[in-house]
Amino acid sequence: MKLTLRAKLPDQTFEVTTTFWVLIEWERKYKSKASNMKDGIGVEDLAFMAWTAAKLNNIVVPGAFDDFCKKLLDPIEVVSEEIENPTQGEPTED
């Protein structure tokens, strides 16, 4: 799953897209599986993904996750969601 996330800080607003590495980092931190996201995702989860993706994209954000969260003006917004490896429908007969 790829998410495009928008974060608003006092001095900047940015959009980032999650990567496979971002999901791995999230699983490690929260001791969970990405497949569990189907049951819902929390605001802290989205903030962590935005913070991690920002660092990977060389966007200057606070080095400590908690400091990043304290500066957020609004909850992280999911701009778009893309399911990786979507299944294709069965072929139809013409």
C-alpha positions, 0 to 999 in steps of 0.5 A: 500500500502506498499512501500520499500524506500531507503534513502541516508544520508552522514553517512548511507544508509537505506531501510525501508518499510512503514506500516499502521501507516506511512500512518496514520501519512502521512494523518495527516500531509498533511491532505490528504487521502492515496487513493489520492496517485494514482494521484501521490506522491511527493518527500516530501511525500516519504521523510516523509514516509521514515523519519517516518518509520526509526524512527519506526524501531529505525534507527537514523535519525535527530529528525526534519523532515526538518533536515532529508530532508536537509541531504538527498543526493538523492531523496528517491528511491522507491525500491518496491511497494506492494498493500495490499489486492490485488483483486483476479481474477475471478475463471476460469472454468477448 
